[in-house]
Amino acid sequence: MAKLRITQIKSQIGQSQRHRGTLRALGLGRIGHTREHEESPVLAGMLRKVRHLVKIENA
């Protein structure tokens, strides 16, 4: 499995409760924080919901 590096680039203020929960589940909470996750269908769905708030790179 490939690893993805996910960085939060926009604030969660003003976003829906669902988007804030998704960021929390990804391990993000502040602008500039980065986490690495294994690529999976579940992760792809989460990233689709918050793609306007994060930057995704291959690790």
Secondary structure, 3 states (H helix, E strand, C coil): CCEEEEEECCCCCCCCHHHHHHHHHHCCCCCCCEEEEECCHHHHHHHHHCCCCEEEEEC
